[in-house]
């Protein structure tokens, strides 16, 4: 599932709950956090994934940027 698909699912669940605040209350997370994730202002974190019954399958791979030599 892509990040956009997770956000689409989150938006559907928010609509089913009646509001971001109602969804957040039902799952013990901040309503601002829920709204920010739905609007792509914040990353999808474990609390949102858990509320949706999902888990992350892969992690982000960080690598150093090679310095440009001039």
N, CA, C and O of each residue as an XYZ file, in Angstrom:
280
protein
N       0.849     -1.170      0.000
C       0.000      0.000      0.000
C       0.902      1.243      0.000
O       1.846      1.329      0.785
N       0.613      2.178     -0.861
C       1.401      3.406     -0.920
C       0.942      4.379      0.164
O      -0.112      4.198      0.773
N       1.748      5.407      0.391
C       1.375      6.435      1.357
C       0.063      7.104      0.945
O      -0.778      7.404      1.793
N      -0.105      7.333     -0.339
C      -1.348      7.962     -0.799
C      -2.551      7.043     -0.551
O      -3.629      7.523     -0.197
N      -2.381      5.753     -0.730
C      -3.473      4.814     -0.453
C      -3.801      4.786      1.039
O      -4.969      4.675      1.413
N      -2.793      4.884      1.883
C      -3.030      4.938      3.328
C      -3.794      6.216      3.664
O      -4.736      6.191      4.456
N      -3.388      7.324      3.065
C      -4.103      8.581      3.326
C      -5.547      8.524      2.813
O      -6.454      9.059      3.450
N      -5.754      7.887      1.684
C      -7.113      7.724      1.162
C      -7.948      6.903      2.138
O      -9.095      7.246      2.423
N      -7.370      5.820      2.649
C      -8.069      4.997      3.640
C      -8.362      5.809      4.896
O      -9.457      5.724      5.452
N      -7.388      6.594      5.343
C      -7.596      7.442      6.523
C      -8.749      8.412      6.282
O      -9.610      8.574      7.146
N      -8.774      9.046      5.135
C      -9.864      9.989      4.822
C     -11.225      9.285      4.821
O     -12.218      9.845      5.287
N     -11.265      8.054      4.295
C     -12.520      7.289      4.299
C     -12.967      6.997      5.727
O     -14.144      7.135      6.061
N     -12.012      6.590      6.565
C     -12.351      6.276      7.962
C     -12.775      7.522      8.730
O     -13.653      7.454      9.591
N     -12.157      8.657      8.422
C     -12.564      9.925      9.041
C     -14.004     10.242      8.650
O     -14.816     10.629      9.490
N     -14.305     10.075      7.379
C     -15.669     10.331      6.908
C     -16.671      9.398      7.596
O     -17.749      9.827      8.005
N     -16.303      8.122      7.717
C     -17.181      7.154      8.392
C     -17.397      7.523      9.856
O     -18.487      7.331     10.395
N     -16.349      8.056     10.501
C     -16.445      8.444     11.911
C     -17.213      9.744     12.098
O     -17.711     10.023     13.188
N     -17.311     10.545     11.029
C     -18.027     11.809     11.098
C     -17.123     13.018     11.140
O     -17.528     14.108     10.734
N     -15.898     12.844     11.627
C     -14.935     13.951     11.659
C     -13.576     13.403     12.077
O     -13.466     12.292     12.596
N     -12.539     14.214     11.838
C     -11.193     13.836     12.282
C     -11.161     13.725     13.803
O     -10.494     12.847     14.350
N     -11.878     14.608     14.482
C     -11.918     14.583     15.948
C     -12.554     13.287     16.459
O     -12.063     12.687     17.416
N     -13.637     12.862     15.826
C     -14.306     11.622     16.236
C     -13.405     10.418     15.983
O     -13.313      9.524     16.824
N     -12.744     10.390     14.836
C     -11.813      9.300     14.529
C     -10.683      9.282     15.554
O     -10.318      8.225     16.069
N     -10.136     10.452     15.845
C      -9.028     10.559     16.797
C      -9.442     10.082     18.185
O      -8.705      9.331     18.824
N     -10.603     10.504     18.654
C     -11.098     10.070     19.973
C     -11.238      8.567     20.032
O     -10.868      7.944     21.027
N     -11.764      7.985     18.984
C     -11.992      6.534     18.957
C     -10.689      5.738     18.995
O     -10.675      4.576     19.401
N      -9.590      6.376     18.568
C      -8.322      5.654     18.464
C      -7.227      6.206     19.369
O      -6.079      5.768     19.295
N      -7.577      7.161     20.218
C      -6.629      7.681     21.192
C      -5.461      8.457     20.612
O      -4.344      8.394     21.125
N      -5.724      9.190     19.539
C      -4.683     10.020     18.937
C      -5.175     11.465     18.854
O      -6.364     11.737     19.019
N      -4.267     12.365     18.604
C      -4.589     13.782     18.518
C      -5.381     14.089     17.244
O      -5.004     13.644     16.160
N      -6.464     14.840     17.367
C      -7.224     15.221     16.171
C      -6.401     16.070     15.200
O      -6.579     15.973     13.985
N      -5.512     16.892     15.724
C      -4.664     17.708     14.857
C      -3.722     16.816     14.065
O      -3.507     17.028     12.872
N      -3.161     15.818     14.738
C      -2.275     14.856     14.074
C      -3.019     14.134     12.949
O      -2.501     14.013     11.838
N      -4.212     13.664     13.232
C      -5.026     12.964     12.232
C      -5.282     13.868     11.026
O      -5.084     13.460      9.882
N      -5.716     15.080     11.290
C      -6.009     16.019     10.199
C      -4.743     16.348      9.401
O      -4.785     16.427      8.174
N      -3.628     16.539     10.095
C      -2.371     16.858      9.405
C      -1.908     15.712      8.517
O      -1.432     15.951      7.407
N      -2.037     14.485      8.978
C      -1.646     13.336      8.152
C      -2.570     13.230      6.945
O      -2.108     13.004      5.827
N      -3.850     13.389      7.163
C      -4.813     13.307      6.063
C      -4.552     14.372      5.004
O      -4.787     14.144      3.818
N      -4.069     15.531      5.432
C      -3.812     16.649      4.498
C      -2.361     16.701      4.014
O      -1.939     17.681      3.401
N      -1.606     15.643      4.293
C      -0.215     15.508      3.839
C       0.724     16.547      4.448
O       1.741     16.891      3.846
N       0.392     17.043      5.626
C       1.259     17.997      6.318
C       2.255     17.288      7.226
O       3.277     17.860      7.603
N       1.949     16.032      7.578
C       2.823     15.242      8.451
C       2.946     13.833      7.899
O       2.104     13.367      7.132
N       4.017     13.167      8.309
C       4.261     11.785      7.906
C       3.233     10.857      8.553
O       2.671     11.173      9.602
N       3.000      9.737      7.932
C       2.138      8.701      8.491
C       2.959      7.952      9.534
O       3.980      7.347      9.207
N       2.523      7.992     10.767
C       3.271      7.357     11.848
C       2.586      6.116     12.388
O       1.502      5.748     11.935
N       3.222      5.474     13.358
C       2.689      4.230     13.928
C       1.285      4.367     14.527
O       0.489      3.431     14.455
N       0.981      5.517     15.112
C      -0.344      5.692     15.716
C      -1.445      5.649     14.661
O      -2.489      5.032     14.873
N      -1.215      6.299     13.536
C      -2.194      6.291     12.450
C      -2.281      4.895     11.843
O      -3.375      4.383     11.606
N      -1.136      4.286     11.595
C      -1.138      2.927     11.033
C      -1.903      1.976     11.941
O      -2.721      1.184     11.473
N      -1.636      2.057     13.235
C      -2.334      1.185     14.188
C      -3.836      1.411     14.182
O      -4.616      0.461     14.244
N      -4.234      2.670     14.108
C      -5.669      2.995     14.079
C      -6.342      2.437     12.831
O      -7.536      2.135     12.838
N      -5.565      2.304     11.759
C      -6.102      1.773     10.506
C      -5.917      0.262     10.387
O      -6.332     -0.339      9.396
N      -5.296     -0.351     11.393
C      -5.059     -1.789     11.342
C      -3.936     -2.167     10.389
O      -3.932     -3.253      9.810
N      -2.983     -1.251     10.235
C      -1.860     -1.484      9.329
C      -0.549     -1.449     10.102
O      -0.506     -1.018     11.254
N       0.508     -1.902      9.461
C       1.855     -1.770     10.010
C       2.799     -1.507      8.860
O       2.507     -1.849      7.715
N       3.917     -0.906      9.160
C       4.908     -0.612      8.132
C       5.643     -1.894      7.766
O       6.027     -2.662      8.647
N       5.835     -2.124      6.501
C       6.549     -3.303      6.014
C       8.016     -3.021      5.771
O       8.860     -3.901      5.940
N       8.321     -1.810      5.378
C       9.705     -1.452      5.080
C      10.069     -0.189      5.838
O       9.194      0.565      6.265
N      11.353      0.035      5.999
C      11.811      1.262      6.630
C      12.501      2.127      5.587
O      12.868      1.661      4.508
N      12.660      3.351      5.920
C      13.333      4.282      5.020
C      14.827      4.047      5.131
O      15.351      3.837      6.225
N      15.498      4.084      4.017
C      16.935      3.877      3.970
C      17.611      5.229      3.793
O      17.425      5.882      2.767
N      18.392      5.657      4.779
C      19.093      6.934      4.699
C      20.553      6.692      4.373
O      21.190      5.803      4.938
N      21.071      7.482      3.467
C      22.483      7.384      3.077
C      23.084      8.773      3.052
O      22.391      9.754      2.779
N      24.377      8.856      3.337
C      25.017     10.173      3.295
C      25.116     10.700      1.867
O      25.291      9.939      0.915
N      25.001     11.991      1.745
C      25.167     12.639      0.454
C      26.663     12.812      0.242
O      27.382     13.288      1.121
N      27.110     12.421     -0.926
C      28.534     12.577     -1.208
C      28.833     14.037     -1.495
O      28.119     14.700     -2.247
N      29.894     14.522     -0.885
C      30.277     15.931     -1.048
C      30.749     16.177     -2.472
O      31.471     15.369     -3.057
N      30.333     17.289     -3.003
C      30.782     17.672     -4.346
C      32.204     18.216     -4.248
O      32.498     19.044     -3.386
N      33.051     17.769     -5.099
C      34.444     18.252     -5.105
C      34.600     19.242     -6.237
O      34.275     18.954     -7.389
N      35.093     20.393     -5.896
C      35.172     21.444     -6.890
C      36.515     21.802     -7.208
O      36.739     22.683     -8.039
